[in-house]
């Protein structure tokens, strides 16, 4: 059992704080890790990355140097987790995907987000670990997604926390509640296409699968979620977001809950009715249908 959240605001708002509020009300669904992805447009490209040891910083700088220039570097102390760093980069946007693949190939390095319109913050344990370790940006934007994780099949590791991203389509982030029974088949297929897995979390496979489809179809999220539904076996709900889209896919059995709220101000997705009250007390949610796919443009 995990908890998921998604929000679209009709007007710019502090999406980070609202997502954290929603997740706080469903923390009981996932005490092992938490995370959010927000989509504020920036003039610079930002890289958020974890490493197995701080000595890898020199390697990260060297890889970045092949694609762009570092404008700012911020190291985030390991604490009880693993070290992270955030880089502000000056580079051509068409170099983002090659840089993502180059870092993805390196052992011990895992990208949490890379782009000029996406930032992912995630951490092991409860939400207080996330907010205590990371300086989460509160810049106004219009949409984002979030997750609280109950680890069932892989280690409780910051890299196994959601949201997940992929070098196939760096602008995409996903959160997931459920399990896939064909994980190893998916993994072999995706590895044959050039991606290196960083965890044993089946949600990582889903992120690569949807991103691979988007890479192939020119960024059509709806088509990619329909493709994923045809390829994924199991019980699941997935919320996926890019810089200008957010959508979901629900498996054909419909066992995992996914609720939707639509009002004059917000569109919100979540696992439980209670989480929507963090944003507005007066909202009524409806359950999404088995096999349903829906996408909104931002």
Secondary structure, 3 states (H helix, E strand, C coil): CCEEEEEEEEEEECHHHHHHHHHHCCHHHCCCEEEEEECCCCCCEEEEEEECCHHHHHHHHHHHHCCCEEEEEEEECCCCCCCEEEEEEECCHHHHHHHHHHHHCCCCEEEEEEECCCEEEEEECCHHHHHHHCCCCCCCEEEEEEEEECCCCCCCCHHHCCCECCCCCCCCEEEEEEEECCHHHHHHHHHHCCCCCCCCCHHHHHHHHHHHHHHHHCCCHHHHHHHHHHHCCEEEEEEEECCCEEEEEECCCCCCCCEEEECCCEEEEECCHHHHHHCCCCCCCEECCCCCEEEEEC
